[in-house]
Amino acid sequence: MNRREFAFAATAASLAAKSDTVNICLMGVGGRGKTLAKWFGELPDVRIPIICDVDENVVGPAMK
């Protein structure tokens, strides 16, 4: 998935019906990914059940 596709998914998540819960997976949560995890995590109807990164030092902070 490239950045444009990810931006589309983010927009779709923000436009979902209020009764819908959107589940997303984040891959690569250093830098920009951590910012996106925080942003998505603050949305009321978005769940992030899966976070993946090869650097285990960044996964813990992103999960918070």
PDB file of N, CA, C and O in Angstrom:
ATOM      1  N   MET A   1       0.848  -1.162   0.000  1.00  0.00           N
ATOM      2  CA  MET A   1       0.000   0.000   0.000  1.00  0.00           C
ATOM      3  C   MET A   1       0.902   1.236   0.000  1.00  0.00           C
ATOM      4  O   MET A   1       1.799   1.356   0.834  1.00  0.00           O
ATOM      5  N   ASN A   2       0.664   2.132  -0.918  1.00  0.00           N
ATOM      6  CA  ASN A   2       1.449   3.362  -0.936  1.00  0.00           C
ATOM      7  C   ASN A   2       0.739   4.450  -0.130  1.00  0.00           C
ATOM      8  O   ASN A   2      -0.370   4.242   0.361  1.00  0.00           O
ATOM      9  N   ARG A   3       1.370   5.586   0.000  1.00  0.00           N
ATOM     10  CA  ARG A   3       0.811   6.667   0.825  1.00  0.00           C
ATOM     11  C   ARG A   3      -0.533   7.149   0.313  1.00  0.00           C
ATOM     12  O   ARG A   3      -1.409   7.495   1.105  1.00  0.00           O
ATOM     13  N   ARG A   4      -0.707   7.176  -0.984  1.00  0.00           N
ATOM     14  CA  ARG A   4      -1.969   7.635  -1.556  1.00  0.00           C
ATOM     15  C   ARG A   4      -3.107   6.680  -1.200  1.00  0.00           C
ATOM     16  O   ARG A   4      -4.201   7.113  -0.839  1.00  0.00           O
ATOM     17  N   GLU A   5      -2.841   5.380  -1.306  1.00  0.00           N
ATOM     18  CA  GLU A   5      -3.852   4.388  -0.930  1.00  0.00           C
ATOM     19  C   GLU A   5      -4.161   4.470   0.564  1.00  0.00           C
ATOM     20  O   GLU A   5      -5.313   4.333   0.977  1.00  0.00           O
ATOM     21  N   PHE A   6      -3.118   4.696   1.370  1.00  0.00           N
ATOM     22  CA  PHE A   6      -3.327   4.808   2.808  1.00  0.00           C
ATOM     23  C   PHE A   6      -4.167   6.038   3.127  1.00  0.00           C
ATOM     24  O   PHE A   6      -5.050   5.977   3.982  1.00  0.00           O
ATOM     25  N   ALA A   7      -3.902   7.162   2.448  1.00  0.00           N
ATOM     26  CA  ALA A   7      -4.683   8.383   2.656  1.00  0.00           C
ATOM     27  C   ALA A   7      -6.146   8.145   2.286  1.00  0.00           C
ATOM     28  O   ALA A   7      -7.052   8.637   2.959  1.00  0.00           O
ATOM     29  N   PHE A   8      -6.369   7.386   1.209  1.00  0.00           N
ATOM     30  CA  PHE A   8      -7.745   7.059   0.825  1.00  0.00           C
ATOM     31  C   PHE A   8      -8.422   6.249   1.921  1.00  0.00           C
ATOM     32  O   PHE A   8      -9.574   6.511   2.266  1.00  0.00           O
ATOM     33  N   ALA A   9      -7.714   5.266   2.470  1.00  0.00           N
ATOM     34  CA  ALA A   9      -8.278   4.442   3.544  1.00  0.00           C
ATOM     35  C   ALA A   9      -8.587   5.298   4.766  1.00  0.00           C
ATOM     36  O   ALA A   9      -9.607   5.097   5.424  1.00  0.00           O
ATOM     37  N   ALA A  10      -7.711   6.252   5.072  1.00  0.00           N
ATOM     38  CA  ALA A  10      -7.928   7.144   6.213  1.00  0.00           C
ATOM     39  C   ALA A  10      -9.169   7.996   5.991  1.00  0.00           C
ATOM     40  O   ALA A  10      -9.968   8.192   6.906  1.00  0.00           O
ATOM     41  N   THR A  11      -9.326   8.498   4.778  1.00  0.00           N
ATOM     42  CA  THR A  11     -10.497   9.317   4.458  1.00  0.00           C
ATOM     43  C   THR A  11     -11.758   8.477   4.553  1.00  0.00           C
ATOM     44  O   THR A  11     -12.766   8.929   5.097  1.00  0.00           O
ATOM     45  N   ALA A  12     -11.712   7.262   4.032  1.00  0.00           N
ATOM     46  CA  ALA A  12     -12.870   6.380   4.101  1.00  0.00           C
ATOM     47  C   ALA A  12     -13.234   6.087   5.550  1.00  0.00           C
ATOM     48  O   ALA A  12     -14.415   6.029   5.892  1.00  0.00           O
ATOM     49  N   ALA A  13     -12.235   5.903   6.401  1.00  0.00           N
ATOM     50  CA  ALA A  13     -12.487   5.644   7.817  1.00  0.00           C
ATOM     51  C   ALA A  13     -13.185   6.823   8.470  1.00  0.00           C
ATOM     52  O   ALA A  13     -14.077   6.635   9.298  1.00  0.00           O
ATOM     53  N   SER A  14     -12.795   8.026   8.111  1.00  0.00           N
ATOM     54  CA  SER A  14     -13.390   9.203   8.726  1.00  0.00           C
ATOM     55  C   SER A  14     -14.793   9.468   8.202  1.00  0.00           C
ATOM     56  O   SER A  14     -15.565  10.181   8.844  1.00  0.00           O
ATOM     57  N   LEU A  15     -15.137   8.905   7.042  1.00  0.00           N
ATOM     58  CA  LEU A  15     -16.459   9.116   6.455  1.00  0.00           C
ATOM     59  C   LEU A  15     -17.426   7.969   6.725  1.00  0.00           C
ATOM     60  O   LEU A  15     -18.566   8.010   6.261  1.00  0.00           O
ATOM     61  N   ALA A  16     -17.004   6.961   7.455  1.00  0.00           N
ATOM     62  CA  ALA A  16     -17.855   5.801   7.710  1.00  0.00           C
ATOM     63  C   ALA A  16     -19.094   6.226   8.493  1.00  0.00           C
ATOM     64  O   ALA A  16     -19.062   7.199   9.245  1.00  0.00           O
ATOM     65  N   ALA A  17     -20.181   5.487   8.307  1.00  0.00           N
ATOM     66  CA  ALA A  17     -21.412   5.764   9.057  1.00  0.00           C
ATOM     67  C   ALA A  17     -21.127   5.703  10.547  1.00  0.00           C
ATOM     68  O   ALA A  17     -20.292   4.914  10.991  1.00  0.00           O
ATOM     69  N   LYS A  18     -21.805   6.520  11.310  1.00  0.00           N
ATOM     70  CA  LYS A  18     -21.538   6.601  12.744  1.00  0.00           C
ATOM     71  C   LYS A  18     -21.775   5.275  13.470  1.00  0.00           C
ATOM     72  O   LYS A  18     -21.217   5.057  14.545  1.00  0.00           O
ATOM     73  N   SER A  19     -22.584   4.399  12.906  1.00  0.00           N
ATOM     74  CA  SER A  19     -22.832   3.114  13.551  1.00  0.00           C
ATOM     75  C   SER A  19     -21.757   2.079  13.224  1.00  0.00           C
ATOM     76  O   SER A  19     -21.752   0.985  13.788  1.00  0.00           O
ATOM     77  N   ASP A  20     -20.865   2.419  12.331  1.00  0.00           N
ATOM     78  CA  ASP A  20     -19.820   1.492  11.909  1.00  0.00           C
ATOM     79  C   ASP A  20     -18.545   1.697  12.728  1.00  0.00           C
ATOM     80  O   ASP A  20     -18.188   2.822  13.080  1.00  0.00           O
ATOM     81  N   THR A  21     -17.879   0.602  13.017  1.00  0.00           N
ATOM     82  CA  THR A  21     -16.552   0.666  13.613  1.00  0.00           C
ATOM     83  C   THR A  21     -15.570   0.226  12.547  1.00  0.00           C
ATOM     84  O   THR A  21     -15.741  -0.825  11.930  1.00  0.00           O
ATOM     85  N   VAL A  22     -14.553   1.023  12.335  1.00  0.00           N
ATOM     86  CA  VAL A  22     -13.548   0.726  11.325  1.00  0.00           C
ATOM     87  C   VAL A  22     -12.335   0.132  12.020  1.00  0.00           C
ATOM     88  O   VAL A  22     -11.805   0.720  12.962  1.00  0.00           O
ATOM     89  N   ASN A  23     -11.893  -1.034  11.558  1.00  0.00           N
ATOM     90  CA  ASN A  23     -10.682  -1.671  12.066  1.00  0.00           C
ATOM     91  C   ASN A  23      -9.574  -1.461  11.054  1.00  0.00           C
ATOM     92  O   ASN A  23      -9.749  -1.716   9.862  1.00  0.00           O
ATOM     93  N   ILE A  24      -8.416  -0.986  11.545  1.00  0.00           N
ATOM     94  CA  ILE A  24      -7.286  -0.798  10.651  1.00  0.00           C
ATOM     95  C   ILE A  24      -6.055  -1.485  11.234  1.00  0.00           C
ATOM     96  O   ILE A  24      -5.963  -1.713  12.440  1.00  0.00           O
ATOM     97  N   CYS A  25      -5.139  -1.799  10.378  1.00  0.00           N
ATOM     98  CA  CYS A  25      -3.851  -2.370  10.765  1.00  0.00           C
ATOM     99  C   CYS A  25      -2.784  -1.365  10.377  1.00  0.00           C
ATOM    100  O   CYS A  25      -2.800  -0.827   9.270  1.00  0.00           O
ATOM    101  N   LEU A  26      -1.861  -1.113  11.286  1.00  0.00           N
ATOM    102  CA  LEU A  26      -0.754  -0.211  10.981  1.00  0.00           C
ATOM    103  C   LEU A  26       0.526  -1.016  10.848  1.00  0.00           C
ATOM    104  O   LEU A  26       0.863  -1.816  11.720  1.00  0.00           O
ATOM    105  N   MET A  27       1.228  -0.801   9.763  1.00  0.00           N
ATOM    106  CA  MET A  27       2.500  -1.472   9.522  1.00  0.00           C
ATOM    107  C   MET A  27       3.576  -0.414   9.400  1.00  0.00           C
ATOM    108  O   MET A  27       3.506   0.455   8.531  1.00  0.00           O
ATOM    109  N   GLY A  28       4.566  -0.484  10.267  1.00  0.00           N
ATOM    110  CA  GLY A  28       5.622   0.511  10.284  1.00  0.00           C
ATOM    111  C   GLY A  28       5.187   1.715  11.103  1.00  0.00           C
ATOM    112  O   GLY A  28       4.568   2.636  10.569  1.00  0.00           O
ATOM    113  N   VAL A  29       5.502   1.720  12.389  1.00  0.00           N
ATOM    114  CA  VAL A  29       4.989   2.776  13.265  1.00  0.00           C
ATOM    115  C   VAL A  29       6.091   3.653  13.852  1.00  0.00           C
ATOM    116  O   VAL A  29       5.947   4.201  14.945  1.00  0.00           O
ATOM    117  N   GLY A  30       7.179   3.777  13.120  1.00  0.00           N
ATOM    118  CA  GLY A  30       8.198   4.753  13.502  1.00  0.00           C
ATOM    119  C   GLY A  30       7.901   6.043  12.756  1.00  0.00           C
ATOM    120  O   GLY A  30       7.399   5.997  11.633  1.00  0.00           O
ATOM    121  N   GLY A  31       8.193   7.178  13.343  1.00  0.00           N
ATOM    122  CA  GLY A  31       7.996   8.461  12.664  1.00  0.00           C
ATOM    123  C   GLY A  31       6.556   8.718  12.281  1.00  0.00           C
ATOM    124  O   GLY A  31       5.694   8.866  13.146  1.00  0.00           O
ATOM    125  N   ARG A  32       6.292   8.771  10.979  1.00  0.00           N
ATOM    126  CA  ARG A  32       4.947   9.072  10.464  1.00  0.00           C
ATOM    127  C   ARG A  32       3.924   8.043  10.932  1.00  0.00           C
ATOM    128  O   ARG A  32       2.785   8.402  11.233  1.00  0.00           O
ATOM    129  N   GLY A  33       4.306   6.792  10.997  1.00  0.00           N
ATOM    130  CA  GLY A  33       3.379   5.748  11.443  1.00  0.00           C
ATOM    131  C   GLY A  33       2.918   5.961  12.871  1.00  0.00           C
ATOM    132  O   GLY A  33       1.762   5.692  13.197  1.00  0.00           O
ATOM    133  N   LYS A  34       3.810   6.440  13.725  1.00  0.00           N
ATOM    134  CA  LYS A  34       3.441   6.720  15.116  1.00  0.00           C
ATOM    135  C   LYS A  34       2.432   7.864  15.175  1.00  0.00           C
ATOM    136  O   LYS A  34       1.490   7.831  15.967  1.00  0.00           O
ATOM    137  N   THR A  35       2.634   8.868  14.339  1.00  0.00           N
ATOM    138  CA  THR A  35       1.694   9.987  14.270  1.00  0.00           C
ATOM    139  C   THR A  35       0.323   9.502  13.811  1.00  0.00           C
ATOM    140  O   THR A  35      -0.700   9.905  14.365  1.00  0.00           O
ATOM    141  N   LEU A  36       0.305   8.639  12.799  1.00  0.00           N
ATOM    142  CA  LEU A  36      -0.963   8.094  12.309  1.00  0.00           C
ATOM    143  C   LEU A  36      -1.634   7.221  13.364  1.00  0.00           C
ATOM    144  O   LEU A  36      -2.857   7.250  13.497  1.00  0.00           O
ATOM    145  N   ALA A  37      -0.855   6.446  14.114  1.00  0.00           N
ATOM    146  CA  ALA A  37      -1.425   5.619  15.180  1.00  0.00           C
ATOM    147  C   ALA A  37      -2.121   6.502  16.213  1.00  0.00           C
ATOM    148  O   ALA A  37      -3.218   6.183  16.670  1.00  0.00           O
ATOM    149  N   LYS A  38      -1.487   7.602  16.575  1.00  0.00           N
ATOM    150  CA  LYS A  38      -2.081   8.531  17.534  1.00  0.00           C
ATOM    151  C   LYS A  38      -3.349   9.142  16.964  1.00  0.00           C
ATOM    152  O   LYS A  38      -4.369   9.211  17.649  1.00  0.00           O
ATOM    153  N   TRP A  39      -3.293   9.586  15.715  1.00  0.00           N
ATOM    154  CA  TRP A  39      -4.444  10.225  15.080  1.00  0.00           C
ATOM    155  C   TRP A  39      -5.624   9.257  14.973  1.00  0.00           C
ATOM    156  O   TRP A  39      -6.740   9.590  15.371  1.00  0.00           O
ATOM    157  N   PHE A  40      -5.375   8.051  14.434  1.00  0.00           N
ATOM    158  CA  PHE A  40      -6.446   7.062  14.317  1.00  0.00           C
ATOM    159  C   PHE A  40      -6.952   6.629  15.688  1.00  0.00           C
ATOM    160  O   PHE A  40      -8.150   6.415  15.873  1.00  0.00           O
ATOM    161  N   GLY A  41      -6.035   6.500  16.652  1.00  0.00           N
ATOM    162  CA  GLY A  41      -6.410   6.059  17.984  1.00  0.00           C
ATOM    163  C   GLY A  41      -7.334   7.019  18.704  1.00  0.00           C
ATOM    164  O   GLY A  41      -8.057   6.612  19.613  1.00  0.00           O
ATOM    165  N   GLU A  42      -7.325   8.275  18.319  1.00  0.00           N
ATOM    166  CA  GLU A  42      -8.196   9.267  18.941  1.00  0.00           C
ATOM    167  C   GLU A  42      -9.579   9.340  18.301  1.00  0.00           C
ATOM    168  O   GLU A  42     -10.472   9.995  18.838  1.00  0.00           O
ATOM    169  N   LEU A  43      -9.768   8.681  17.170  1.00  0.00           N
ATOM    170  CA  LEU A  43     -11.076   8.674  16.529  1.00  0.00           C
ATOM    171  C   LEU A  43     -11.992   7.704  17.271  1.00  0.00           C
ATOM    172  O   LEU A  43     -11.581   6.586  17.583  1.00  0.00           O
ATOM    173  N   PRO A  44     -13.221   8.112  17.557  1.00  0.00           N
ATOM    174  CA  PRO A  44     -14.094   7.290  18.395  1.00  0.00           C
ATOM    175  C   PRO A  44     -14.511   5.945  17.802  1.00  0.00           C
ATOM    176  O   PRO A  44     -14.710   4.988  18.551  1.00  0.00           O
ATOM    177  N   ASP A  45     -14.646   5.845  16.504  1.00  0.00           N
ATOM    178  CA  ASP A  45     -15.149   4.615  15.891  1.00  0.00           C
ATOM    179  C   ASP A  45     -14.078   3.852  15.117  1.00  0.00           C
ATOM    180  O   ASP A  45     -14.391   3.092  14.200  1.00  0.00           O
ATOM    181  N   VAL A  46     -12.822   4.054  15.488  1.00  0.00           N
ATOM    182  CA  VAL A  46     -11.719   3.350  14.828  1.00  0.00           C
ATOM    183  C   VAL A  46     -10.989   2.500  15.857  1.00  0.00           C
ATOM    184  O   VAL A  46     -10.610   2.984  16.924  1.00  0.00           O
ATOM    185  N   ARG A  47     -10.797   1.237  15.529  1.00  0.00           N
ATOM    186  CA  ARG A  47     -10.013   0.322  16.355  1.00  0.00           C
ATOM    187  C   ARG A  47      -8.753  -0.037  15.593  1.00  0.00           C
ATOM    188  O   ARG A  47      -8.768  -0.167  14.369  1.00  0.00           O
ATOM    189  N   ILE A  48      -7.667  -0.197  16.325  1.00  0.00           N
ATOM    190  CA  ILE A  48      -6.404  -0.632  15.725  1.00  0.00           C
ATOM    191  C   ILE A  48      -6.018  -1.950  16.408  1.00  0.00           C
ATOM    192  O   ILE A  48      -5.222  -1.949  17.347  1.00  0.00           O
ATOM    193  N   PRO A  49      -6.574  -3.066  15.945  1.00  0.00           N
ATOM    194  CA  PRO A  49      -6.278  -4.341  16.602  1.00  0.00           C
ATOM    195  C   PRO A  49      -4.888  -4.888  16.309  1.00  0.00           C
ATOM    196  O   PRO A  49      -4.390  -5.737  17.048  1.00  0.00           O
ATOM    197  N   ILE A  50      -4.249  -4.408  15.229  1.00  0.00           N
ATOM    198  CA  ILE A  50      -2.935  -4.937  14.848  1.00  0.00           C
ATOM    199  C   ILE A  50      -1.977  -3.785  14.536  1.00  0.00           C
ATOM    200  O   ILE A  50      -2.277  -2.907  13.727  1.00  0.00           O
ATOM    201  N   ILE A  51      -0.820  -3.813  15.198  1.00  0.00           N
ATOM    202  CA  ILE A  51       0.265  -2.891  14.893  1.00  0.00           C
ATOM    203  C   ILE A  51       1.502  -3.735  14.649  1.00  0.00           C
ATOM    204  O   ILE A  51       1.837  -4.605  15.452  1.00  0.00           O
ATOM    205  N   CYS A  52       2.181  -3.477  13.538  1.00  0.00           N
ATOM    206  CA  CYS A  52       3.331  -4.284  13.154  1.00  0.00           C
ATOM    207  C   CYS A  52       4.518  -3.390  12.817  1.00  0.00           C
ATOM    208  O   CYS A  52       4.379  -2.400  12.099  1.00  0.00           O
ATOM    209  N   ASP A  53       5.683  -3.749  13.343  1.00  0.00           N
ATOM    210  CA  ASP A  53       6.916  -3.052  12.991  1.00  0.00           C
ATOM    211  C   ASP A  53       8.078  -4.000  13.273  1.00  0.00           C
ATOM    212  O   ASP A  53       8.034  -4.770  14.232  1.00  0.00           O
ATOM    213  N   VAL A  54       9.095  -3.948  12.457  1.00  0.00           N
ATOM    214  CA  VAL A  54      10.250  -4.820  12.666  1.00  0.00           C
ATOM    215  C   VAL A  54      11.087  -4.376  13.861  1.00  0.00           C
ATOM    216  O   VAL A  54      11.842  -5.175  14.416  1.00  0.00           O
ATOM    217  N   ASP A  55      10.964  -3.118  14.262  1.00  0.00           N
ATOM    218  CA  ASP A  55      11.703  -2.592  15.411  1.00  0.00           C
ATOM    219  C   ASP A  55      10.811  -2.680  16.644  1.00  0.00           C
ATOM    220  O   ASP A  55       9.892  -1.878  16.811  1.00  0.00           O
ATOM    221  N   GLU A  56      11.081  -3.647  17.498  1.00  0.00           N
ATOM    222  CA  GLU A  56      10.224  -3.847  18.668  1.00  0.00           C
ATOM    223  C   GLU A  56      10.285  -2.681  19.657  1.00  0.00           C
ATOM    224  O   GLU A  56       9.438  -2.588  20.545  1.00  0.00           O
ATOM    225  N   ASN A  57      11.258  -1.802  19.519  1.00  0.00           N
ATOM    226  CA  ASN A  57      11.342  -0.628  20.397  1.00  0.00           C
ATOM    227  C   ASN A  57      10.294   0.431  20.070  1.00  0.00           C
ATOM    228  O   ASN A  57       9.999   1.275  20.917  1.00  0.00           O
ATOM    229  N   VAL A  58       9.733   0.410  18.882  1.00  0.00           N
ATOM    230  CA  VAL A  58       8.722   1.400  18.517  1.00  0.00           C
ATOM    231  C   VAL A  58       7.295   0.882  18.626  1.00  0.00           C
ATOM    232  O   VAL A  58       6.351   1.671  18.654  1.00  0.00           O
ATOM    233  N   VAL A  59       7.127  -0.436  18.688  1.00  0.00           N
ATOM    234  CA  VAL A  59       5.781  -1.007  18.756  1.00  0.00           C
ATOM    235  C   VAL A  59       5.100  -0.654  20.078  1.00  0.00           C
ATOM    236  O   VAL A  59       3.938  -0.248  20.075  1.00  0.00           O
ATOM    237  N   GLY A  60       5.793  -0.798  21.198  1.00  0.00           N
ATOM    238  CA  GLY A  60       5.199  -0.506  22.496  1.00  0.00           C
ATOM    239  C   GLY A  60       4.680   0.908  22.613  1.00  0.00           C
ATOM    240  O   GLY A  60       3.520   1.091  22.984  1.00  0.00           O
ATOM    241  N   PRO A  61       5.490   1.929  22.312  1.00  0.00           N
ATOM    242  CA  PRO A  61       4.987   3.302  22.378  1.00  0.00           C
ATOM    243  C   PRO A  61       3.820   3.553  21.427  1.00  0.00           C
ATOM    244  O   PRO A  61       2.902   4.302  21.763  1.00  0.00           O
ATOM    245  N   ALA A  62       3.844   2.941  20.251  1.00  0.00           N
ATOM    246  CA  ALA A  62       2.743   3.143  19.294  1.00  0.00           C
ATOM    247  C   ALA A  62       1.443   2.522  19.808  1.00  0.00           C
ATOM    248  O   ALA A  62       0.359   3.038  19.536  1.00  0.00           O
ATOM    249  N   MET A  63       1.548   1.423  20.544  1.00  0.00           N
ATOM    250  CA  MET A  63       0.341   0.769  21.066  1.00  0.00           C
ATOM    251  C   MET A  63      -0.333   1.595  22.161  1.00  0.00           C
ATOM    252  O   MET A  63      -1.539   1.484  22.381  1.00  0.00           O
ATOM    253  N   LYS A  64       0.460   2.423  22.844  1.00  0.00           N
ATOM    254  CA  LYS A  64      -0.132   3.280  23.882  1.00  0.00           C
ATOM    255  C   LYS A  64      -0.962   4.356  23.262  1.00  0.00           C
ATOM    256  O   LYS A  64      -1.541   5.176  23.974  1.00  0.00           O
TER     257      LYS A  64
END
